[in-house]
Amino acid sequence: LDEVIGKTTPNIALLVGQATGRETICLERTAYNTAHFGEVGDNAGHNAAGEKLIPEAPAQLTSPLPLDRWVEHLTSQGTSTVVSDDAGRHLCNAVLFSMLHRYPDIPAVFLHLPLLPEQSERRAQGEPSLPLDASRKCLHEVIQLMAQHLGS
């Protein structure tokens, strides 16, 4: 995160990941200062169980962007989206929390996309999915909303 921010010096940030089991695209409003990996550890074998991401940081942070208004717009454009207050407690949450804590002057949002249909089929667990075109459309619309936000 520090390397990318240092090289690009953005005015606003869109962070993107996938959320297995989610039926719709989620704009994450809240990030928590907690890591909990459940049964699966990270690539180094560490299995966080409720530890803080940044010891001196608050328990939670919130995106300053007008996500409720953005969801209304996206829905009116035919893109099923919701505002979520739970980015999980793994990598997606950690990235959003770190961004909001370390770069408070850069407005940020994390967009959780459902699995692609082919990913869901491969996993064969009956999980919800969303076609790539729908995810692309939403990303395009959110980028437009971000540009409008910067213009205002």
PyMOL commands that set and color helices and strands:
alter all, ss='L'
color gray80, all
select helices_A, chain A and resi 2-8+67-76+91-102+117-123+132-151
alter helices_A, ss='H'
color red, helices_A
select strands_A, chain A and resi 13-18+25-28+30-32+35-36+49-51+60-62+81-84+108-113
alter strands_A, ss='S'
color yellow, strands_A
deselect
rebuild
show_as cartoon
